[in-house]
Amino acid sequence: MNEAPALVRLQALSTRLDTLLASVHRLEQENRSLRAEQQQLRDERTDLKARSDQAKARVEALILRLRMLEDRA
């Protein structure tokens, strides 16, 4: 008769363990997904920074040309 409560507790622990393992697998997958998204955002940021720097250089070159034309006039 003492085995019944122990068996119930063991089954409850087993169920809890299954739940925890499922949570671990879900969190691992979510973590992988978030890391991939984070890398994608880093790459996008790097690309946008490069494009911004190029645009800035072109604007600065145009300003310089305009100043040179203004000085000639």
N, C-alpha and C positions, 0 to 999 in steps of 0.2 A: 504493500500500500504506500510506502514511502517513495516508491519509484515514480508514481504518477505526478506529484508536484515537481520532482526533478525533471521529468520528461517534458512537462509543460514549460518549465523555465528554459530548458535546453532548446525547445522548439521556438520559444519567444526570442532567445538569443540568436538562433539561426536566422529567423526572420529579420531581426534587427541587423545582423551582419549582411544579409543579402541587400537590404535597403541601403546600408552604408556603402557597400561595394558598388551598387548602381549609382549612388551619388558621386563616388570617386570617379567612376568612368565618365559620367556626364560632365563633371568639372574638368577632367583632363581634356575631353573633347572641346569644351568651351574655352579652356586655356589655350589649346592649339589654335583654335579659330581666332581668338583675340590677338595672339602673337602674330599670326599671319596678317590680320588686319592692321596691326600696329606697324609691321614692316612695310606693308603697302602704303600706309600713310606717310611713313618716313621717306619712302622712295618718291612719292608724289610731292612731298615738301621739298626734297632736294631738287626735283625737276622744276618746280615753281620758283624756287630761289634762283636757279640758273637762268630761267627765262626772265625773271625780274631784273637780275643783274645785266643781262643782255639789253633789255629794254632801257634800263637806266643809262647804260653806256651809249646807246643810240641817241637818247634824248640829250645827254651831255654833249655829244658830238654835234648835234643839230644846234644847240645853244651856242657852242663855240663858233660854228660856221656863221650863224646869224650875227654874232658879235663882230666877227671879222668883216662881214658885209657891211655892217653898220659903221665900223671904223673907216672903211673905204669911202663911204658916202659923204 
